[in-house]
Amino acid sequence: MNIKRIYIASDHAGFLVKDESKKLLLDLGFEVVDLGANSAEVSVDYPDFAQILCQKVANEDEAYGVLICGTGIGISIAANRNPDIRCALCHDTFTATMAREHNDANVLAYGARVVGMGVVQEMLKAFFSTEFAGGRHQKRVDKLGCCC
């Protein structure tokens, strides 16, 4: 998997988990760009951070993203409004692996209030080490842009 850069963003609810996630990704040797939020104390809107991150990922080759909010639900919905983004809301290593292998996801989302840091660490490792399988999955991924 060729990864040039990983963008990471959260709302206020995901701030602390974002910082821990960023540290792990840096320890794994990735270039990480933190797009905010910058505090857990100041309430911010998750769609704003999803939009900023998705514009970066969509416009840069070999760029990926990580989005975090309280549950991961809102921020993943916001991310998937961008037609160039395949954001997968994951809760464990299996879903993180399948998001890459079968869906060629380019953004990983999770909830700071849903999964613990041990699970987050394993999901990040799985997501960013799993190649897209292609083959029969490619035609399905191609159809994602024409839904609805």
C-alpha positions as CSV (number, residue, x, y, z in Angstrom):
1,M,0.0,0.0,0.0
2,N,1.5,3.3,-1.1
3,I,0.8,6.0,1.5
4,K,2.2,9.4,0.9
5,R,0.4,11.2,3.8
6,I,-2.3,10.5,6.3
7,Y,-4.6,13.4,7.3
8,I,-6.4,13.2,10.6
9,A,-9.2,15.2,12.1
10,S,-11.8,15.1,14.8
11,D,-14.5,17.1,16.5
12,H,-14.1,18.1,20.2
13,A,-15.4,14.6,21.3
14,G,-12.7,12.9,19.4
15,F,-9.8,15.2,20.2
16,L,-8.0,13.1,22.9
17,V,-8.3,9.9,20.8
18,K,-7.1,11.8,17.7
19,D,-4.0,12.9,19.5
20,E,-3.2,9.3,20.6
21,S,-4.0,8.0,17.1
22,K,-1.7,10.6,15.6
23,K,1.1,9.5,17.9
24,L,0.7,5.9,16.9
25,L,0.7,6.7,13.2
26,L,3.9,8.8,13.6
27,D,5.5,5.9,15.5
28,L,4.6,3.6,12.6
29,G,6.6,5.9,10.3
30,F,3.7,7.7,8.5
31,E,3.6,11.4,7.7
32,V,0.6,12.7,9.5
33,V,-1.1,16.0,9.1
34,D,-3.4,17.1,11.9
35,L,-6.3,19.2,10.7
36,G,-7.9,19.8,14.1
37,A,-9.9,20.1,16.3
38,N,-7.5,21.6,18.7
39,S,-9.3,21.2,21.9
40,A,-11.8,19.0,23.8
41,E,-13.1,22.0,25.6
42,V,-14.5,24.0,22.6
43,S,-17.5,22.5,20.9
44,V,-17.0,22.3,17.1
45,D,-19.1,20.7,14.3
46,Y,-17.9,17.4,12.9
47,P,-19.1,18.1,9.3
48,D,-16.6,21.0,9.0
49,F,-13.7,18.8,9.9
50,A,-14.9,15.9,7.6
51,Q,-15.1,18.3,4.7
52,I,-11.6,19.8,5.2
53,L,-10.1,16.3,5.5
54,C,-12.0,14.9,2.5
55,Q,-11.0,17.7,0.2
56,K,-7.3,17.0,1.0
57,V,-7.6,13.2,0.5
58,A,-9.7,13.6,-2.7
59,N,-7.2,16.0,-4.2
60,E,-3.9,14.2,-3.4
61,D,-2.6,11.0,-4.8
62,E,-1.8,8.3,-2.2
63,A,-3.4,10.3,0.6
64,Y,-5.6,8.7,3.2
65,G,-7.6,9.9,6.2
66,V,-8.7,9.2,9.7
67,L,-11.8,10.8,11.2
68,I,-13.0,10.6,14.8
69,C,-16.1,11.9,16.6
70,G,-18.0,10.7,19.6
71,T,-19.6,7.7,17.8
72,G,-18.0,7.9,14.4
73,I,-21.4,7.9,12.8
74,G,-21.9,11.6,12.0
75,I,-18.3,12.2,10.8
76,S,-18.5,9.2,8.5
77,I,-21.8,10.3,7.0
78,A,-20.4,13.7,6.4
79,A,-17.2,12.3,4.8
80,N,-19.2,10.0,2.4
81,R,-20.9,13.0,0.9
82,N,-17.7,13.6,-1.1
83,P,-17.9,11.3,-4.2
84,D,-14.2,10.6,-4.1
85,I,-14.2,9.4,-0.5
86,R,-14.9,5.8,0.7
87,C,-15.1,6.3,4.4
88,A,-15.6,3.2,6.5
89,L,-16.9,3.4,10.1
90,C,-15.1,0.6,11.9
91,H,-15.3,-0.9,15.3
92,D,-12.7,-3.6,15.3
93,T,-9.8,-5.1,13.4
94,F,-11.9,-7.2,11.1
95,T,-14.0,-4.3,9.8
96,A,-10.9,-2.2,9.4
97,T,-9.2,-4.9,7.3
98,M,-12.3,-5.6,5.2
99,A,-12.8,-1.8,4.6
100,R,-9.4,-1.8,2.8
101,E,-9.4,-5.3,1.3
102,H,-13.0,-5.3,-0.1
103,N,-14.0,-1.7,-0.3
104,D,-10.7,0.2,-1.0
105,A,-11.7,2.6,1.7
106,N,-9.5,5.7,1.8
107,V,-10.7,7.1,5.1
108,L,-11.1,5.3,8.4
109,A,-13.6,6.6,10.9
110,Y,-14.3,5.5,14.5
111,G,-16.0,6.7,17.6
112,A,-13.9,8.0,20.6
113,R,-16.8,7.0,22.9
114,V,-17.2,3.6,21.3
115,V,-13.8,1.9,20.9
116,G,-10.9,1.8,23.4
117,M,-7.4,2.8,22.5
118,G,-6.2,-0.8,22.3
119,V,-8.8,-1.5,19.6
120,V,-8.0,1.8,17.9
121,Q,-4.3,0.9,17.7
122,E,-5.1,-2.5,16.1
123,M,-7.5,-0.9,13.6
124,L,-5.0,1.7,12.5
125,K,-2.4,-1.0,12.0
126,A,-4.8,-3.2,10.1
127,F,-6.3,-0.5,7.9
128,F,-2.9,1.0,6.9
129,S,-1.3,-2.4,6.2
130,T,-4.0,-4.0,4.1
131,E,-4.0,-3.8,0.3
132,F,-7.2,-3.6,-1.8
133,A,-7.9,-7.1,-3.2
134,G,-9.3,-5.7,-6.5
135,G,-10.7,-8.4,-8.7
136,R,-14.4,-9.1,-8.1
137,H,-14.4,-6.2,-5.6
138,Q,-13.3,-3.6,-8.1
139,K,-16.6,-3.7,-10.0
140,R,-18.5,-3.2,-6.8
141,V,-16.3,-0.3,-5.7
142,D,-16.8,1.2,-9.2
143,K,-20.5,1.2,-8.6
144,L,-20.3,3.2,-5.5
145,G,-20.0,6.4,-7.5
146,C,-23.3,5.8,-9.2
147,C,-25.5,4.9,-6.3
148,C,-28.7,6.9,-5.7
